[in-house]
Amino acid sequence: MSVPELTDAERDALLAAHPEWSLSREGKAIERHFKFANFSEAWGFMNRVALLAEQQDHHPEWFNVYNRVEITLTTHDANGLSARDEAMASAIDALV
């Protein structure tokens, strides 16, 4: 199933609505870096994001070391950003 890629205007609106996220991969993805008090807090956050990802059937790419979590969102079926990334960014932002 093909998912439509966001237009430039839609991508700009996504970034305006989520200023903590930044473009990466030549505009095909967004990423955000998080820092927590310790590993347990970072891991708890990742668990909550994992539950959201399962609910939305849209799974982030991420990296974790101790108290840091880096999340990248992109939609492979769209070959870039889609409304699915915007929904996931909103859900993640609501957790912090």
Number of C-alpha atoms within 10 A of each C-alpha: 5 8 15 15 20 21 11 11 9 15 21 13 13 23 16 11 13 15 9 14 20 15 17 14 11 8 13 19 21 24 19 20 15 14 15 14 10 11 16 12 15 19 18 11 17 18 12 12 19 16 12 16 16 10 10 13 12 16 20 19 10 14 12 16 11 14 15 17 19 15 19 21 26 26 20 14 13 17 15 20 27 24 18 21 22 22 14 20 23 14 15 18 13 8 9 7
